[in-house]
Amino acid sequence: MKNRTQFLIKCFLALLVILCFAELYLRLYWGFCDNVLMMANPHYEYIEQPNQNRFRFRHHIYYNQFSMRSPEIDTSAIKVLGFGDSIINGGVMVDQDSLATSLLSESLSKEFNRKVQVLNIGAGSWGPDNCFAYLKQHGNFGAKIIFLIVSSHDAYDNMDFQPVIDKVNRYESKQYKSAIWELINKYAIPRLFEIGGGEENAVAKKANVFNTGFRDFYEYCKNQKIPFFIYLHPDKEELKNQKYNSQGREILQFCKLNNIHCIQSLNSIKPDDYRGIIHMNHSGQRHMKDDLLPYISTLLKKNTILNEQ
């Protein structure tokens, strides 16, 4: 009896040591319990909480005071606003320095020998109407150029204000208390039981009306005399077929009818640039930067924006 009790105590202590090691390993090496936190918003449904500096899955993630995934705004810098969803945002699987917007800021600052900030504004499953609601609420921050990164599904991805904060996986407003429980509850259980919540699963927001944000951006920028363009990002199926689906073609038709420049990346993005169906990995973010850089640079020169400062 005594030997059995000692054996059980040793097993318990060994299990405790293993659990403590696992907890520390998940926290310190993989960044569990340091997730990007979200909050609800009455104007654009939800957004990342401001002033976050995270280390998650060995990537650095930073949000400034305006919930942009960018450094704090420098009032002396030339500012370019980039709007979109998880494509521009990058998610926790892309390091801050590897974002297309970070790379653009660096390249443009070197090219023009003065600070240029390409500000990253977006959240998972945002449509153009979410983006415009943010612009309407916060203003344009003195931006000289505004662009919108969209995918074909954004044609009808309209706001519906269904509650998602603390109800949908990846939209938590507070940290997990235990890294082990976060691993089990947030990742293991959804995959074992095929519950939606993986990186490729988005908040479903569908309507029968072409997203109003496209026209809102067009009219706003026209009235403010701010250059505006759209970047149409293909999913993996569209890349394979080398053509956009019917919703993507609607976006292209809207751009054509309104004389909006639209960058199409079917010939520049590669299959290896994806991490899943639609999201970009680090190389995808670099290729997206390469697509955007020449046109933004041309706009800065063409509109003598540098001379206006």
GIHU-V105330 format. One record per pair of residues at least 24 apart in sequence whose ideal C-beta (glycine too) atoms are under 6 Angstrom apart, sorted by sequence separation. I is the first residue (numbers start at 1). J is the second residue. D is the distance in whole Angstrom. If there is no record, write none. Layout:
BEGIN
i=I j=J d=D
i=I j=J d=D
END
This chain:
BEGIN
i=31 j=55 d=5
i=242 j=266 d=6
i=31 j=56 d=4
i=36 j=61 d=6
i=230 j=255 d=6
i=31 j=57 d=6
i=128 j=154 d=6
i=265 j=291 d=5
i=30 j=57 d=6
i=127 j=154 d=5
i=169 j=197 d=3
i=263 j=291 d=6
i=129 j=158 d=6
i=130 j=159 d=6
i=127 j=157 d=4
i=129 j=159 d=5
i=230 j=260 d=6
i=232 j=262 d=6
i=61 j=92 d=6
i=127 j=158 d=6
i=88 j=120 d=6
i=229 j=261 d=4
i=230 j=262 d=5
i=231 j=263 d=5
i=232 j=264 d=5
i=234 j=266 d=5
i=89 j=122 d=4
i=62 j=96 d=5
i=88 j=122 d=5
i=57 j=92 d=5
i=60 j=95 d=6
i=56 j=92 d=4
i=59 j=95 d=4
i=60 j=96 d=5
i=82 j=118 d=6
i=85 j=122 d=5
i=77 j=115 d=4
i=78 j=116 d=5
i=79 j=117 d=5
i=80 j=118 d=5
i=81 j=119 d=5
i=82 j=120 d=6
i=83 j=121 d=5
i=84 j=122 d=4
i=86 j=124 d=4
i=236 j=274 d=5
i=83 j=122 d=6
i=164 j=203 d=5
i=77 j=117 d=5
i=85 j=125 d=6
i=214 j=254 d=6
i=218 j=258 d=5
i=74 j=115 d=6
i=85 j=126 d=4
i=236 j=277 d=5
i=235 j=277 d=6
i=235 j=278 d=4
i=160 j=205 d=5
i=158 j=205 d=6
i=83 j=131 d=4
i=157 j=205 d=5
i=70 j=119 d=5
i=158 j=207 d=4
i=70 j=120 d=5
i=156 j=206 d=6
i=68 j=119 d=5
i=69 j=120 d=4
i=156 j=207 d=5
i=68 j=120 d=6
i=68 j=121 d=5
i=158 j=211 d=6
i=88 j=149 d=5
i=79 j=141 d=6
i=81 j=143 d=4
i=87 j=149 d=5
i=79 j=142 d=6
i=79 j=143 d=5
i=80 j=145 d=4
i=81 j=146 d=5
i=82 j=147 d=6
i=83 j=148 d=5
i=84 j=149 d=4
i=78 j=144 d=6
i=148 j=217 d=6
i=227 j=299 d=5
i=146 j=221 d=6
i=47 j=123 d=5
i=200 j=276 d=4
i=125 j=202 d=4
i=199 j=276 d=6
i=200 j=277 d=5
i=125 j=203 d=4
i=146 j=226 d=5
i=132 j=213 d=4
i=129 j=211 d=6
i=131 j=213 d=6
i=145 j=227 d=5
i=146 j=228 d=5
i=147 j=229 d=5
i=148 j=230 d=5
i=149 j=231 d=5
i=151 j=233 d=5
i=128 j=211 d=5
i=129 j=212 d=5
i=127 j=211 d=5
i=129 j=213 d=4
i=132 j=216 d=4
i=128 j=213 d=3
i=132 j=217 d=6
i=44 j=130 d=4
i=128 j=214 d=5
i=44 j=133 d=4
i=43 j=133 d=5
i=44 j=134 d=5
i=152 j=244 d=5
i=155 j=247 d=4
i=152 j=245 d=5
i=43 j=137 d=5
i=152 j=247 d=4
i=155 j=250 d=5
i=152 j=248 d=3
i=155 j=251 d=5
i=45 j=159 d=6
i=45 j=161 d=6
i=46 j=164 d=6
i=46 j=165 d=6
i=40 j=165 d=5
i=38 j=165 d=6
i=38 j=171 d=5
i=39 j=173 d=6
i=38 j=173 d=6
i=37 j=173 d=6
i=33 j=175 d=5
i=33 j=176 d=5
i=33 j=179 d=5
i=87 j=233 d=5
i=32 j=179 d=4
i=32 j=182 d=5
i=27 j=179 d=5
i=26 j=179 d=4
i=145 j=299 d=5
i=23 j=179 d=5
i=23 j=180 d=6
i=22 j=180 d=6
i=144 j=305 d=4
i=98 j=282 d=5
i=100 j=285 d=5
i=104 j=289 d=5
i=99 j=285 d=6
i=103 j=289 d=4
i=107 j=293 d=6
i=98 j=285 d=5
i=100 j=288 d=4
i=100 j=289 d=4
i=94 j=285 d=6
i=112 j=306 d=6
END
